Amino acid sequence: MPAKILIITGDAAESLGVLYPYQRLREEGYDVDIAAPARKTLRFVVHDVEPGYDTYTEKPGYTWPADLAFCEVDPGAYAALVIPGGRAPEYLRNDLELRKILKAFFDADKPVAQICHGALLTAAIDSLRGRRVTAHPALELDMQAAGAHFEDTGTVADGTLVSARAWPDVASWMREFLGVLRERA
């Protein structure tokens, strides 16, 4: 039976931050579930930098069904966790069920991949203290406030935690994460 990987996300997650790892992990033979606040069709977004803008823009992206609601997740059934970015982490970090899931993965020292604003979720459960991480550059102060050592580079691996800045880094992010999975899961 293949190892199971959990992706946690919600509406307004970055399309590539969800669907690239979903497809890449399945390609490697893993069984992948997507969990969200409720079983529903999720609406993802596309973030891009356009000339003349001081920050990224947001456009509608793909839709995708959630396999599970957070309250249905048994963290013990999964070998690893993927945390996409986008705007979803801004509101998901307030979800008590999700914080329990996150804590279970970190308490068990299971592999975790986070990208972009996904780092807001691990910061919310105080799991970044003393770790090296990267995230969207706009989160540098948030990462420092969470006790992390921020590195403005594409991908950073610190033990079982693999972080990446944003969707342009998904290939190096998943390559590093797959290496951790092969060793640990």
N, CA, C and O of each residue as an XYZ file, in Angstrom:
740
protein
N       0.855     -1.178      0.000
C       0.000      0.000      0.000
C       0.905      1.246      0.000
O       1.830      1.332      0.807
N       0.647      2.203     -0.892
C       1.490      3.398     -0.941
C       1.280      4.288      0.286
O       0.204      4.311      0.882
N       2.337      5.019      0.644
C       2.227      5.976      1.743
C       1.239      7.064      1.356
O       1.114      7.426      0.186
N       0.537      7.580      2.366
C      -0.444      8.627      2.122
C       0.141      9.989      2.509
O       0.830     10.123      3.521
N      -0.150     10.986      1.685
C       0.287     12.360      1.919
C      -0.963     13.221      2.021
O      -1.915     13.043      1.260
N      -0.952     14.153      2.965
C      -2.078     15.064      3.158
C      -1.692     16.460      2.696
O      -0.631     16.974      3.053
N      -2.562     17.066      1.901
C      -2.447     18.482      1.539
C      -3.580     19.205      2.245
O      -4.742     18.813      2.133
N      -3.237     20.271      2.978
C      -4.268     21.064      3.653
C      -4.372     22.416      2.961
O      -3.364     23.070      2.694
N      -5.601     22.823      2.675
C      -5.768     24.073      1.948
C      -7.194     24.579      2.076
O      -8.005     24.011      2.807
N      -7.486     25.642      1.364
C      -8.814     26.237      1.373
C      -8.975     27.132      0.162
O      -8.107     27.183     -0.709
N     -10.092     27.838      0.116
C     -10.320     28.782     -0.970
C      -9.211     29.826     -0.997
O      -8.671     30.201      0.044
N      -8.880     30.288     -2.189
C      -7.868     31.325     -2.439
C      -6.444     30.828     -2.219
O      -5.529     31.635     -2.052
N      -6.242     29.510     -2.218
C      -4.884     28.970     -2.229
C      -4.312     29.173     -3.627
O      -5.055     29.221     -4.608
N      -3.001     29.290     -3.714
C      -2.322     29.434     -5.003
C      -2.453     28.123     -5.777
O      -2.091     27.063     -5.266
N      -2.963     28.187     -6.996
C      -3.203     26.989     -7.817
C      -1.982     26.090     -7.932
O      -2.082     24.885     -7.702
N      -0.831     26.653     -8.283
C       0.371     25.827     -8.449
C       0.880     25.275     -7.122
O       1.503     24.213     -7.097
N       0.625     25.976     -6.025
C       1.052     25.499     -4.712
C       0.283     24.275     -4.253
O       0.760     23.516     -3.409
N      -0.906     24.082     -4.807
C      -1.721     22.907     -4.483
C      -1.551     21.816     -5.534
O      -1.225     20.673     -5.215
N      -1.774     22.186     -6.784
C      -1.870     21.169     -7.825
C      -0.526     20.612     -8.280
O      -0.463     19.457     -8.701
N       0.540     21.385     -8.212
C       1.850     20.825     -8.578
C       2.236     19.705     -7.606
O       2.539     18.602     -8.060
N       2.236     19.941     -6.289
C       2.582     18.817     -5.406
C       1.574     17.672     -5.490
O       1.961     16.507     -5.404
N       0.294     17.986     -5.657
C      -0.718     16.936     -5.772
C      -0.361     15.980     -6.908
O      -0.315     14.765     -6.714
N      -0.109     16.535     -8.095
C       0.193     15.695     -9.254
C       1.582     15.059     -9.143
O       1.750     13.892     -9.496
N       2.566     15.799     -8.663
C       3.937     15.279     -8.569
C       4.028     14.114     -7.579
O       4.695     13.115     -7.849
N       3.365     14.246     -6.454
C       3.381     13.176     -5.454
C       2.636     11.935     -5.961
O       3.063     10.807     -5.714
N       1.539     12.148     -6.660
C       0.814     11.013     -7.253
C       1.671     10.321     -8.303
O       1.671      9.095     -8.413
N       2.402     11.123     -9.075
C       3.294     10.562    -10.085
C       4.348      9.652     -9.441
O       4.763      8.661    -10.042
N       4.774      9.986     -8.229
C       5.758      9.179     -7.501
C       5.133      7.956     -6.835
O       5.845      7.142     -6.246
N       3.808      7.820     -6.921
C       3.148      6.644     -6.371
C       2.498      6.844     -5.011
O       1.977      5.891     -4.432
N       2.521      8.068     -4.491
C       1.893      8.332     -3.204
C       0.384      8.491     -3.372
O      -0.087      8.916     -4.427
N      -0.356      8.156     -2.349
C      -1.791      8.376     -2.277
C      -1.962      9.749     -1.627
O      -1.495      9.958     -0.508
N      -2.621     10.686     -2.306
C      -2.699     12.073     -1.837
C      -4.142     12.477     -1.587
O      -5.002     12.314     -2.453
N      -4.402     13.010     -0.387
C      -5.711     13.560     -0.045
C      -5.589     15.061      0.163
O      -4.578     15.557      0.661
N      -6.641     15.773     -0.228
C      -6.723     17.210      0.017
C      -7.798     17.437      1.071
O      -8.941     17.008      0.917
N      -7.407     18.124      2.148
C      -8.349     18.448      3.229
C      -8.530     19.960      3.291
O      -7.605     20.727      3.022
N      -9.734     20.366      3.648
C     -10.114     21.779      3.731
C     -11.090     21.944      4.901
O     -11.463     20.955      5.530
N     -11.501     23.161      5.197
C     -12.453     23.340      6.304
C     -13.727     22.507      6.147
O     -14.331     22.099      7.139
N     -14.138     22.254      4.885
C     -15.327     21.441      4.610
C     -15.108     20.698      3.299
O     -14.307     21.119      2.464
N     -15.830     19.584      3.122
C     -15.825     18.903      1.823
C     -16.619     19.771      0.867
O     -17.829     19.937      1.023
N     -15.940     20.319     -0.113
C     -16.595     21.182     -1.091
C     -15.659     21.375     -2.265
O     -14.520     20.910     -2.232
N     -16.116     22.046     -3.289
C     -15.251     22.424     -4.396
C     -14.501     23.679     -3.992
O     -15.108     24.713     -3.714
N     -13.180     23.583     -3.962
C     -12.331     24.705     -3.584
C     -12.049     25.573     -4.805
O     -11.978     25.076     -5.929
N     -11.892     26.854     -4.577
C     -11.600     27.809     -5.649
C     -10.205     28.380     -5.412
O      -9.984     29.159     -4.485
N      -9.267     27.973     -6.272
C      -7.891     28.432     -6.144
C      -7.686     29.718     -6.927
O      -8.562     30.143     -7.680
N      -6.516     30.338     -6.743
C      -6.191     31.593     -7.419
C      -4.809     31.486     -8.065
O      -4.040     30.565     -7.787
N      -4.523     32.441     -8.922
C      -3.221     32.553     -9.575
C      -2.633     33.895     -9.169
O      -3.241     34.941     -9.395
N      -1.455     33.862     -8.573
C      -0.744     35.084     -8.211
C       0.366     35.323     -9.225
O       1.059     34.392     -9.635
N       0.528     36.581     -9.624
C       1.577     36.914    -10.575
C       2.031     38.342    -10.314
O       1.309     39.140     -9.716
N       3.221     38.647    -10.764
C       3.751     40.005    -10.643
C       3.635     40.651    -12.011
O       4.122     40.113    -13.005
N       2.993     41.794    -12.055
C       2.794     42.502    -13.312
C       3.476     43.855    -13.245
O       3.550     44.465    -12.178
N       3.973     44.326    -14.377
C       4.623     45.638    -14.408
C       3.703     46.733    -13.861
O       2.515     46.787    -14.180
N       4.279     47.594    -13.038
C       3.517     48.713    -12.489
C       2.869     48.439    -11.145
O       2.377     49.366    -10.502
N       2.855     47.174    -10.699
C       2.267     46.822     -9.409
C       3.361     46.725     -8.347
O       4.453     46.227     -8.619
N       3.073     47.193     -7.162
C       4.025     47.090     -6.056
C       3.996     45.713     -5.400
O       4.920     45.356     -4.669
N       2.954     44.949     -5.653
C       2.802     43.618     -5.069
C       2.238     42.692     -6.142
O       2.021     43.114     -7.278
N       2.003     41.452     -5.792
C       1.467     40.505     -6.761
C      -0.014     40.768     -7.009
O      -0.696     41.374     -6.182
N      -0.499     40.305     -8.152
C      -1.915     40.397     -8.484
C      -2.557     39.033     -8.267
O      -1.868     38.020     -8.152
N      -3.880     39.020     -8.212
C      -4.594     37.762     -7.998
C      -5.700     37.626     -9.022
O      -6.492     38.542     -9.244
N      -5.733     36.439     -9.650
C      -6.750     36.134    -10.648
C      -7.392     34.794    -10.299
O      -6.777     33.988     -9.600
N      -8.605     34.539    -10.766
C      -9.211     33.230    -10.517
C      -8.365     32.116    -11.116
O      -7.807     32.257    -12.204
N      -8.279     31.001    -10.385
C      -7.518     29.845    -10.844
C      -8.427     28.646    -11.020
O      -9.610     28.783    -11.332
N      -7.860     27.475    -10.817
C      -8.619     26.242    -10.967
C      -9.539     25.994     -9.768
O      -9.390     26.596     -8.705
N     -10.489     25.090     -9.980
C     -11.302     24.579     -8.876
C     -10.928     23.112     -8.698
O     -10.491     22.446     -9.636
N     -11.113     22.620     -7.456
C     -10.754     21.223     -7.171
C     -11.532     20.777     -5.943
O     -11.692     21.562     -5.008
N     -12.019     19.544     -5.914
C     -12.778     19.087     -4.751
C     -11.881     18.712     -3.571
O     -10.826     18.103     -3.752
N     -12.296     19.069     -2.395
C     -11.633     18.617     -1.171
C     -12.103     17.194     -0.888
O     -13.294     16.895     -0.967
N     -11.149     16.320     -0.557
C     -11.488     14.929     -0.237
C     -12.050     14.788      1.172
O     -12.887     13.924      1.433
N     -11.585     15.643      2.074
C     -11.931     15.552      3.492
C     -12.114     16.934      4.092
O     -11.553     17.920      3.613
N     -12.911     16.985      5.149
C     -12.948     18.174      6.004
C     -11.885     17.989      7.082
O     -11.548     16.857      7.431
N     -11.358     19.085      7.612
C     -10.326     18.988      8.648
C     -10.767     18.080      9.797
O      -9.960     17.324     10.337
N     -12.047     18.155     10.171
C     -12.531     17.353     11.300
C     -12.524     15.856     11.008
O     -12.674     15.055     11.931
N     -12.353     15.458      9.749
C     -12.316     14.046      9.369
C     -10.892     13.486      9.269
O     -10.717     12.284      9.072
N      -9.885     14.338      9.403
C      -8.500     13.926      9.189
C      -7.950     13.195     10.415
O      -8.079     13.660     11.547
N      -7.334     12.039     10.158
C      -6.572     11.309     11.168
C      -5.102     11.489     10.802
O      -4.615     10.798      9.907
N      -4.373     12.398     11.465
C      -2.977     12.641     11.097
C      -2.115     11.386     11.131
O      -1.135     11.296     10.391
N      -2.456     10.425     11.965
C      -1.695      9.188     12.050
C      -1.759      8.344     10.788
O      -0.924      7.460     10.595
N      -2.729      8.600      9.931
C      -2.879      7.836      8.692
C      -1.980      8.355      7.574
O      -1.935      7.769      6.492
N      -1.265      9.447      7.825
C      -0.482     10.096      6.779
C       0.998     10.113      7.133
O       1.380     10.277      8.292
N       1.819      9.939      6.103
C       3.271      9.938      6.273
C       3.862     11.329      6.227
O       4.945     11.561      6.764
N       3.156     12.270      5.584
C       3.708     13.615      5.411
C       2.586     14.600      5.122
O       1.445     14.223      4.857
N       2.952     15.878      5.182
C       1.996     16.972      5.036
C       2.530     18.003      4.061
O       3.724     18.302      4.057
N       1.635     18.557      3.220
C       1.971     19.655      2.310
C       1.057     20.830      2.634
O      -0.158     20.682      2.758
N       1.686     22.020      2.768
C       0.958     23.241      3.111
C       1.163     24.262      1.998
O       2.207     24.911      1.945
N       0.180     24.415      1.107
C       0.288     25.408      0.039
C       0.146     26.836      0.571
O      -0.256     27.066      1.711
N       0.492     27.777     -0.297
C       0.373     29.188      0.064
C      -0.874     29.827     -0.537
O      -1.924     29.195     -0.651
N      -0.736     31.076     -0.913
C      -1.872     31.863     -1.353
C      -2.463     32.599     -0.167
O      -1.799     32.770      0.856
N      -3.702     33.034     -0.295
C      -4.344     33.736      0.816
C      -4.998     32.797      1.815
O      -5.314     33.221      2.927
N      -5.210     31.547      1.459
C      -5.885     30.602      2.354
C      -5.273     30.554      3.752
O      -6.022     30.559      4.729
N      -3.941     30.506      3.893
C      -3.374     30.417      5.248
C      -3.753     31.576      6.176
O      -3.750     31.417      7.397
N      -4.077     32.739      5.604
C      -4.449     33.883      6.433
C      -5.653     33.572      7.321
O      -5.687     33.975      8.483
N      -6.639     32.861      6.779
C      -7.814     32.535      7.590
C      -7.746     31.119      8.159
O      -8.327     30.851      9.211
N      -7.048     30.216      7.483
C      -6.962     28.842      7.984
C      -6.236     28.753      9.320
O      -6.531     27.863     10.118
N      -5.302     29.649      9.579
C      -4.538     29.578     10.839
C      -5.428     29.755     12.062
O      -5.002     29.452     13.177
N      -6.640     30.234     11.880
C      -7.579     30.400     12.981
C      -8.424     29.153     13.238
O      -9.206     29.126     14.189
N      -8.279     28.127     12.410
C      -9.090     26.917     12.507
C      -8.482     25.959     13.542
O      -7.379     25.451     13.344
N      -9.192     25.718     14.628
C      -8.696     24.863     15.714
C      -8.417     23.442     15.244
O      -7.402     22.862     15.630
N      -9.289     22.866     14.422
C      -9.067     21.502     13.920
C      -7.783     21.425     13.099
O      -7.022     20.464     13.206
N      -7.558     22.432     12.295
C      -6.344     22.444     11.486
C      -5.102     22.578     12.363
O      -4.095     21.915     12.112
N      -5.158     23.407     13.364
C      -3.999     23.553     14.256
C      -3.685     22.228     14.949
O      -2.514     21.924     15.178
N      -4.695     21.439     15.285
C      -4.462     20.112     15.876
C      -3.746     19.196     14.878
O      -2.828     18.466     15.250
N      -4.165     19.239     13.625
C      -3.539     18.425     12.582
C      -2.066     18.815     12.437
O      -1.182     17.959     12.456
N      -1.820     20.104     12.295
C      -0.448     20.588     12.143
C       0.427     20.148     13.309
O       1.534     19.647     13.112
N      -0.071     20.336     14.507
C       0.695     19.983     15.707
C       1.032     18.491     15.718
O       2.136     18.109     16.104
N       0.098     17.658     15.300
C       0.335     16.208     15.280
C       1.490     15.852     14.343
O       2.311     14.997     14.675
N       1.560     16.493     13.187
C       2.653     16.213     12.250
C       3.990     16.650     12.828
O       4.978     15.923     12.720
N       4.033     17.826     13.438
C       5.300     18.304     14.006
C       5.694     17.513     15.247
O       6.875     17.231     15.451
N       4.723     17.153     16.075
C       5.038     16.343     17.265
C       5.630     14.990     16.886
O       6.482     14.460     17.600
N       5.177     14.428     15.759
C       5.673     13.134     15.294
C       6.912     13.273     14.397
O       7.441     12.271     13.917
N       7.367     14.492     14.172
C       8.531     14.782     13.319
C       8.380     14.178     11.926
O       9.335     13.642     11.364
N       7.161     14.272     11.372
C       6.910     13.792     10.017
C       7.303     14.877      9.012
O       7.305     16.058      9.357
N       7.635     14.498      7.779
C       7.987     15.480      6.769
C       6.837     16.455      6.489
O       5.678     16.062      6.355
N       7.202     17.738      6.407
C       6.245     18.799      6.114
C       6.844     19.692      5.035
O       7.992     20.123      5.149
N       6.074     19.967      3.996
C       6.469     20.895      2.939
C       5.535     22.095      3.001
O       4.314     21.942      2.967
N       6.114     23.291      3.092
C       5.292     24.505      3.095
C       5.857     25.467      2.059
O       7.062     25.516      1.813
N       4.947     26.227      1.461
C       5.368     27.181      0.438
C       4.652     28.503      0.641
O       3.488     28.545      1.040
N       5.367     29.578      0.358
C       4.805     30.921      0.326
C       4.165     31.279      1.667
O       4.819     31.204      2.707
N       2.900     31.665      1.647
C       2.194     32.060      2.868
C       1.781     30.872      3.731
O       1.223     31.068      4.811
N       2.040     29.643      3.281
C       1.777     28.463      4.113
C       2.535     28.514      5.423
O       2.116     27.910      6.411
N       3.648     29.232      5.436
C       4.443     29.372      6.667
C       3.663     30.060      7.781
O       4.015     29.919      8.952
N       2.612     30.802      7.441
C       1.777     31.418      8.485
C       1.115     30.350      9.349
O       0.860     30.580     10.531
N       0.834     29.185      8.767
C       0.185     28.120      9.532
C       1.144     27.497     10.533
O       0.775     27.269     11.685
N       2.367     27.220     10.108
C       3.313     26.620     11.046
C       3.765     27.636     12.088
O       4.099     27.265     13.214
N       3.778     28.903     11.722
C       4.080     29.944     12.706
C       2.977     30.007     13.763
O       3.254     30.255     14.937
N       1.729     29.784     13.350
C       0.588     29.875     14.272
C       0.614     28.810     15.362
O      -0.006     28.987     16.410
N       1.327     27.701     15.128
C       1.421     26.657     16.163
C       2.813     26.625     16.792
O       3.174     25.661     17.467
N       3.586     27.680     16.567
C       4.912     27.836     17.174
C       5.862     26.692     16.809
O       6.583     26.174     17.662
N       5.850     26.304     15.527
C       6.718     25.212     15.080
C       7.917     25.689     14.272
O       8.640     24.873     13.700
N       8.136     26.989     14.216
C       9.255     27.504     13.426
C      10.421     27.986     14.277
O      11.497     28.273     13.754
N      10.212     28.077     15.579
C      11.244     28.606     16.470
C      12.560     27.845     16.298
O      12.610     26.625     16.453
N      13.629     28.591     15.975
C      14.950     28.009     15.822
C      15.209     27.332     14.491
O      16.316     26.845     14.260
N      14.227     27.285     13.611
C      14.385     26.614     12.314
C      14.793     27.610     11.228
O      14.513     28.806     11.320
N      15.456     27.092     10.210
C      15.740     27.846      8.996
C      14.556     27.655      8.058
O      14.128     26.527      7.811
N      14.024     28.769      7.532
C      12.892     28.689      6.600
C      13.014     29.763      5.532
O      13.752     30.739      5.671
N      12.270     29.547      4.473
C      12.003     30.594      3.509
C      10.487     30.660      3.354
O       9.772     29.737      3.743
N      10.014     31.746      2.788
C       8.592     31.989      2.557
C       8.520     33.146      1.575
O       9.551     33.649      1.129
N       7.321     33.567      1.239
C       7.212     34.762      0.401
C       7.994     35.876      1.095
O       7.860     36.042      2.307
N       8.805     36.641      0.368
C       9.636     37.667      1.001
C       8.864     38.665      1.874
O       9.431     39.238      2.804
N       7.593     38.871      1.582
C       6.789     39.784      2.407
C       6.601     39.252      3.827
O       6.183     39.997      4.713
N       6.904     37.973      4.052
C       6.729     37.361      5.374
C       8.011     37.317      6.202
O       8.029     36.700      7.268
N       9.063     37.947      5.744
C      10.327     37.891      6.481
C      10.150     38.308      7.939
O      10.634     37.612      8.831
N       9.482     39.406      8.201
C       9.282     39.856      9.588
C       8.406     38.891     10.378
O       8.634     38.679     11.569
N       7.406     38.304      9.725
C       6.546     37.317     10.395
C       7.356     36.083     10.794
O       7.176     35.537     11.882
N       8.242     35.655      9.910
C       9.068     34.483     10.206
C      10.035     34.782     11.351
O      10.250     33.933     12.217
N      10.608     35.962     11.360
C      11.496     36.346     12.451
C      10.723     36.442     13.761
O      11.222     36.016     14.803
N       9.507     36.997     13.722
C       8.673     37.093     14.923
C       8.306     35.703     15.454
O       8.087     35.529     16.653
N       8.239     34.719     14.553
C       7.934     33.336     14.953
C       9.182     32.602     15.446
O       9.119     31.423     15.793
N      10.313     33.306     15.474
C      11.542     32.701     15.971
C      12.342     31.938     14.935
O      13.280     31.222     15.284
N      11.985     32.079     13.659
C      12.688     31.373     12.594
C      13.848     32.204     12.068
O      13.896     33.420     12.251
N      14.764     31.535     11.425
C      15.868     32.179     10.723
C      15.470     32.221      9.247
O      15.530     31.206      8.553
N      15.061     33.406      8.771
C      14.552     33.561      7.410
C      15.695     33.614      6.413
O      16.685     34.314      6.625
N      15.550     32.860      5.309
C      16.502     32.893      4.208
C      15.737     33.208      2.929
O      14.802     32.493      2.569
N      16.129     34.271      2.250
C      15.453     34.663      1.008
C      16.072     33.904     -0.156
O      16.850     34.452     -0.938
N      15.708     32.631     -0.250
C      16.198     31.757     -1.310
C      15.057     30.838     -1.725
O      14.061     30.726     -1.010
N      15.191     30.180     -2.870
C      14.100     29.383     -3.428
C      13.547     28.309     -2.531
O      12.336     28.229     -2.330
N      14.429     27.468     -1.980
C      14.003     26.339     -1.151
C      14.978     26.167      0.005
O      16.190     26.303     -0.165
N      14.431     25.864      1.191
C      15.250     25.617      2.375
C      14.760     24.326      3.026
O      13.563     24.151      3.252
N      15.693     23.429      3.324
C      15.365     22.210      4.070
C      16.012     22.301      5.442
O      17.211     22.554      5.559
N      15.210     22.094      6.479
C      15.698     22.072      7.856
C      15.104     20.834      8.509
O      13.965     20.860      8.975
N      15.862     19.763      8.544
C      15.333     18.510      9.075
C      14.197     18.006      8.203
O      14.367     17.817      6.999
N      13.041     17.788      8.812
C      11.886     17.279      8.066
C      11.020     18.390      7.478
O      10.017     18.102      6.825
N      11.387     19.656      7.697
C      10.628     20.788      7.159
C      11.312     21.310      5.897
O      12.485     21.681      5.916
N      10.549     21.331      4.796
C      11.050     21.866      3.531
C      10.157     23.043      3.158
O       8.945     22.889      3.005
N      10.766     24.220      3.013
C       9.988     25.417      2.691
C      10.457     26.021      1.376
O      11.596     25.825      0.952
N       9.551     26.760      0.741
C       9.864     27.439     -0.518
C       9.205     28.810     -0.522
O       8.230     29.051      0.191
N       9.764     29.719     -1.350
C       9.259     31.096     -1.395
C       7.881     31.197     -2.041
O       6.937     31.689     -1.424
N       7.766     30.730     -3.286
C       6.531     30.957     -4.047
C       6.481     29.997     -5.234
O       7.388     29.188     -5.430
N       5.406     30.097     -6.024
C       5.171     29.127     -7.093
C       6.318     28.986     -8.087
O       6.473     27.890     -8.626
N       7.144     30.008     -8.381
C       8.262     29.754     -9.292
C       9.268     28.728     -8.746
O      10.104     28.222     -9.495
N       9.189     28.424     -7.447
C      10.125     27.494     -6.808
C       9.561     26.089     -6.617
O      10.172     25.283     -5.916
N       8.415     25.771     -7.218
C       7.781     24.477     -6.929
C       8.632     23.279     -7.333
O       8.590     22.251     -6.657
N       9.396     23.376     -8.406
C      10.198     22.221     -8.832
C      11.295     21.902     -7.813
O      11.455     20.744     -7.428
N      12.049     22.908     -7.372
C      13.104     22.648     -6.385
C      12.495     22.256     -5.041
O      13.070     21.446     -4.314
N      11.342     22.819     -4.707
C      10.637     22.506     -3.460
C      10.257     21.029     -3.424
O      10.544     20.333     -2.450
N       9.615     20.554     -4.482
C       9.190     19.153     -4.502
C      10.383     18.215     -4.630
O      10.362     17.122     -4.063
N      11.417     18.610     -5.357
C      12.609     17.763     -5.467
C      13.218     17.537     -4.081
O      13.567     16.410     -3.729
N      13.344     18.608     -3.301
C      13.906     18.508     -1.950
C      12.977     17.711     -1.033
O      13.438     16.881     -0.250
N      11.675     17.963     -1.132
C      10.699     17.268     -0.296
C      10.688     15.768     -0.597
O      10.617     14.950      0.320
N      10.757     15.411     -1.868
C      10.786     13.990     -2.231
C      12.019     13.302     -1.652
O      11.953     12.133     -1.274
N      13.127     14.006     -1.581
C      14.314     13.449     -0.951
C      14.083     13.151      0.520
O      14.492     12.102      1.017
N      13.426     14.076      1.223
C      13.092     13.875      2.631
C      12.114     12.715      2.774
O      12.270     11.880      3.665
N      11.105     12.656      1.901
C      10.126     11.574      1.964
C      10.785     10.204      1.796
O      10.465      9.257      2.513
N      11.701     10.116      0.847
C      12.375      8.825      0.605
C      13.166      8.367      1.820
O      13.266      7.170      2.087
N      13.722      9.313      2.549
C      14.493      8.970      3.762
C      13.589      8.657      4.951
O      13.901      7.774      5.750
N      12.467      9.376      5.073
C      11.697      9.350      6.326
C      10.340      8.658      6.248
O       9.839      8.178      7.265
N       9.742      8.597      5.073
C       8.349      8.110      5.020
C       8.268      6.721      4.396
O       7.178      6.162      4.273
